[in-house]
Amino acid sequence: MKAVRIAIAVAAIVGATAFATAAGLRDKSTTAVPPAAPDVYRVLPTQSQSYLGVYAPPVPNSYAGVTSFTRTTGVTPDVVMYYSGWQEPFQASFAKAVAKHGAVPLVQIEPTGVSLAAVAAGRYDGYLTSYADAVVSYGNAVILSFGHEMNGSWYSWGYRHSSAAEFVAAWRHIVNLFRIAGARNVTWLWTVNVTSNTRPSVIPSPAAWWPGSTYVTWIGIDGYYLAPSYRFTSLFGPTITLVRELTSDPILISETGAAQAAGQPAEISDLAAGIRTYGLLGFVWFDSQGASNWRISSPAGIAAFHDAARAYKGPAT
């Protein structure tokens, strides 16, 4: 569960910040399915557009949470994220509702309790091919991520539970299956958790999980403002540096929030400023109650979010 994950992540990152202020098994199918040129799959604008997204339950069962978020903040998101359990089909009806509101669905596919080696070996090809066919039939742009935050230890597919080599093989296999199905409307988001700069054994560099640029469109980085002292540079900067050693692909802050009790207004402003300074695509706000209350509901928080959205015009040039 996301709330449990955040609780574990809080413990890990807070423990790490006590000490600081702030590739694998080759998928055999790649020989049969040559990776297409990355630009073929870059179906969304990158540097020409900024993205302000949201996760607002009860998505994908209802769009009501997103509507409420828009009404509260005065900001209409252009990315709407939801989490998808393994064997869960693509939620085409919800995706259509997202598109109707001028946004793009971002799906975090979670292989909970699933063997990544089995995924790479083709054991779940029926499910994955059906999913890809549904995405093709949908037709509009979709952002897909598989096994997010794999460099953390809180998920069954992650660090210390499944090997990085198995993850790489599974990721490549999935992308190849979607390409065979003709899913050219997919932006592939490789999503990692912010690292510990001085204690890499807690949350290590994501380098070992990197599947290669021909299998990735965008990079996602997840991280939360867990205390009033947190700043963008110390929270996201080290991970951005590590990612830039791997690729120049565009980066989206794919899951973030600031607790209402942790100086939320100031940290919202810091988030928007940091994204511009680093030249990133934008961010997805986790507007939900987890280990902390990340929702934007106070007058000061609403004002800060509205001002940040209005001022944010895209990556700095």
Secondary structure, DSSP 8 states (H G I E B T S, - for coil): -HHHHHHHHHHHHHHHHTSS-------GGGGTS----GGGG--S--TT--EEEEE-TTTTT-SHHHHHHHHHHS---SEEEEEEETT----HHHHHHHHHTT-EEEEEEE-TT--HHHHHHTTTHHHHHHHHHHHHHH-S-EEEEESTTTTSSSSTTSTTTS-HHHHHHHHHHHHHHHHHTT-TTEEEEEEEE---SS-TTTS--GGGG---GGG-SEEEEE--B-STT--HHHHHHHHHHHHHTT----EEEEEE-B-TTS-HHHHHHHHHHHHHHHT--EEEEE-SBSSSB----SHHHHHHHHHHHHH--SS--
